[in-house]
């Protein structure tokens, strides 16, 4: 395995220098608290609006900092690469974006993220009396949800949730309603991912796992953690079926159900391959009698330079499609505004 | 003994975690996300920086501040877990004489905090698999009349055995649990850093 080859200065400075870059690139939409590593919507707090905060380890860009702005998040807390942010950050962000309507924490289901957000919510409630509700995303069907695991991971649905819930908060829905909506989105979305290559955490300096040229890892998460199954590389058609089948079979689907179909890249896979994969997914859904109401194709929840993809299907009704179509203006997603 | 022993413990632990950072990260690469060594090193370097600029009058004040530093600097699951340990450990020693018995009570409180925050059970392949036997061995040694050095040595040895016993286990908590059966055959990074902490305590506290 070769030496680490990255566009960096010092491994320890990657997160802070990337945040400086975000601040420099998007001064119209964002402001960044560099000390606490929090990306804020420039005009936060918005009076009367529920504050939406997410956060997590870095290395998943554009998630979450790239989803801060009109119609999505009010703040995103950046941890070290693949490491949860700490309670101080979420407490500071919670106080900053609270405009009297309360704050929703959007947390991906990883042991560290859940613990750190929990501590922050307890402290913010005790300290400033801010009303905080939380939603934990856990849409990854690769993980058996049982007493014997930490539960399913939060992956692709998190992106769709932040967009849809962001629209609801933007139109002034109250905290409980926004939290209920977040839960509904999570409950109706499922994801499955795969990797063609590993990825290298800058501080580690070498790939997290080794994958031979003729192998792929199926059931991958977004932290370079190995998946559940290592298989020989297969044609895209077969890989698409390996991803779509467990996603579709995990929820009751009926003929004519509509979905948002999200073909996500892990960071190192070009769009030409993602569109090729999307074509396979669309054909599989057509055969299953599932209607694609909206689509999203691109690198949105990534795992550094890992090559590979994930498929997320979110079952939607007219209300969710309306919120999906609502204006959004963030560095990572923008339409209608 | 006094607050200086605990300062020495934290400094010694920081050195040990720094020396073993690459090893911990390597263990974490196999079944986790390759950040445990770097995270623990960052947290304990922050504690050393704190010790360099602040002097502490009491053990509880020192340990609580060390715990908050870990919560603030480590991230991941290790930050809240180790942070909670030191917070509870310090709180339990507030106003107490430093004896093998009171330190044992503080250990019990600290491990209770880890259990409450992490919700792990014995055999889940987590740091608790090192903490639980260490605490039992400590209590048994004190009950048998051991001094602090004897009790801590027994605790460190039991932690090492618990750490080694995580190798064949299938993880049921934390990121390694996503691997299912594939997590077997690897030593748990959290149980490994816990053992380093306790070995350091046995070197420095008595």
Boltz contact constraints between the chains, C-beta under 6 A:
constraints:
  - contact:
      token1: [A, 79]
      token2: [B, 75]
      max_distance: 6.0
  - contact:
      token1: [A, 80]
      token2: [B, 75]
      max_distance: 6.0
  - contact:
      token1: [A, 82]
      token2: [B, 33]
      max_distance: 6.0
  - contact:
      token1: [A, 82]
      token2: [B, 35]
      max_distance: 6.0
  - contact:
      token1: [A, 83]
      token2: [B, 35]
      max_distance: 6.0
  - contact:
      token1: [A, 83]
      token2: [B, 39]
      max_distance: 6.0
  - contact:
      token1: [A, 83]
      token2: [B, 75]
      max_distance: 6.0
  - contact:
      token1: [A, 83]
      token2: [B, 76]
      max_distance: 6.0
  - contact:
      token1: [A, 84]
      token2: [B, 75]
      max_distance: 6.0
  - contact:
      token1: [A, 84]
      token2: [B, 76]
      max_distance: 6.0
  - contact:
      token1: [A, 86]
      token2: [B, 72]
      max_distance: 6.0
  - contact:
      token1: [A, 86]
      token2: [B, 75]
      max_distance: 6.0
  - contact:
      token1: [A, 86]
      token2: [B, 79]
      max_distance: 6.0
  - contact:
      token1: [A, 88]
      token2: [B, 72]
      max_distance: 6.0
  - contact:
      token1: [A, 111]
      token2: [B, 77]
      max_distance: 6.0
  - contact:
      token1: [A, 111]
      token2: [B, 174]
      max_distance: 6.0
  - contact:
      token1: [A, 112]
      token2: [B, 76]
      max_distance: 6.0
  - contact:
      token1: [A, 112]
      token2: [B, 77]
      max_distance: 6.0
  - contact:
      token1: [A, 115]
      token2: [B, 77]
      max_distance: 6.0
  - contact:
      token1: [A, 115]
      token2: [B, 80]
      max_distance: 6.0
  - contact:
      token1: [A, 116]
      token2: [B, 80]
      max_distance: 6.0
  - contact:
      token1: [A, 119]
      token2: [B, 80]
      max_distance: 6.0
  - contact:
      token1: [A, 143]
      token2: [B, 178]
      max_distance: 6.0
  - contact:
      token1: [A, 148]
      token2: [B, 172]
      max_distance: 6.0
  - contact:
      token1: [A, 149]
      token2: [B, 177]
      max_distance: 6.0
  - contact:
      token1: [A, 150]
      token2: [B, 173]
      max_distance: 6.0
  - contact:
      token1: [A, 150]
      token2: [B, 174]
      max_distance: 6.0
  - contact:
      token1: [A, 150]
      token2: [B, 177]
      max_distance: 6.0
  - contact:
      token1: [A, 201]
      token2: [B, 34]
      max_distance: 6.0
  - contact:
      token1: [A, 203]
      token2: [B, 38]
      max_distance: 6.0
  - contact:
      token1: [A, 204]
      token2: [B, 25]
      max_distance: 6.0
  - contact:
      token1: [A, 204]
      token2: [B, 34]
      max_distance: 6.0
  - contact:
      token1: [A, 208]
      token2: [B, 29]
      max_distance: 6.0
  - contact:
      token1: [A, 208]
      token2: [B, 34]
      max_distance: 6.0
  - contact:
      token1: [A, 223]
      token2: [B, 33]
      max_distance: 6.0
  - contact:
      token1: [A, 225]
      token2: [B, 33]
      max_distance: 6.0
  - contact:
      token1: [A, 225]
      token2: [B, 175]
      max_distance: 6.0
